[in-house]
Amino acid sequence: MKAPDFAYARPASLDAALALLAEHGEDAVPLAGGQSLVTALNMRLSAPGLLVDLNAIPELTGVSEAGGEAGGIVRIGAMTRHRDVGTAALVRERLPLLAAALPHIAHPAIRNRGTIGGSVALADPATEWPACCLAAGASIVVRGPGAERRVPADNFFQGLYTTALEPGEIVTAIEFPVPGADAVWGFEELSRRHGDYALVGLAATGRRSAGGLSDLRLAFFGVADRPVLARDAAAALEAGDLAGAQAALAGELDPPDDPTTKAATRLHLARVILGRVAARMRGGSAQEDGPDGV
Ligand code: FAD
């Protein structure tokens, strides 16, 4: 099928893009990497009257570091391509969780074109960046007709393809706090074939000391209508009780039950990857890179 007719605009500034969205209301949508939106248009799942292309707005791209009252922040522009996020020197040094997640996102062609802002705005519950945002305690920076606002990832992802974005708003950046010297992290994902969406995944952060793990944030994906922080499992793991943490997942995750993968299978796989990530965060084994290059 072909996409229905639509008008196209390529503004050169964020203000111009916001003005177009305000003028055309719900008939206009932002176009980022197009890796999900164009498919939806071609399948006629979406029929906007106007695409507002964000690709010519320089202020939406790039990775930078800034200080803040609460410590350093790595700011990633919304239009930064998946590949450029995960390969940026600053990200590899400060946010290795994101670098580890990158190879699991689809295939190279999609990673070269798709954007972190598009992924976060779409909020597919089986995808990597939203879970990384949640695990890392990131904030989603949003601009609309009013002032800029920052939405913690904990509040941003509200359901299946549903976020805290209001009509006419654009995700402009994602801000990640820089982890401290005692920070640890882990990433695991299981999918049917490499490049497929996750059957189940886990992005995790925390701190490690002689006393064990603390401040754990275990963000599971592919196991509910949004990425989920498994708080009870984190508490059990901090108490040194892996079996208790794995058992707690039954009450915290709500895996989809579909003909190819039963909910019970996903829950079992979630327990398996929690065990692997816990071992790595405790220092039992090094985190490996993803299964292929970027
Ligand atoms: P677009 O497709 O351009 O836009 C997606 C939606 O977000 C649209 O509704 C658009 O209006 C909105 N939007 C985009 N940017 C903004 C913004 N800055 N502010 C507000 N709204 C915005 N992704 C994964 O994470 N993991 C995978 O394993 C994976 N596998 C894939 C496999 C295939 C075969 C394909 C085609 C895609 C796959 N994807 C996967 C999706 C891919 O990563 C997309 O790039 C991503 O979901 C959307 O990013 P985009 O930049 O292409 O956004």
Residues whose N, C-alpha, C, O or C-beta is under 5 A from the ligand:
A	BS01	FAD	V29 P30 L31 A32 G33 G34 Q35 S36 L37 V38 A78 H104 I105 A106 I110 R113 G114 T115 G117 G118 S119 A121 L122 T127 E128 E169 I170 V171 G195 D196 Y197
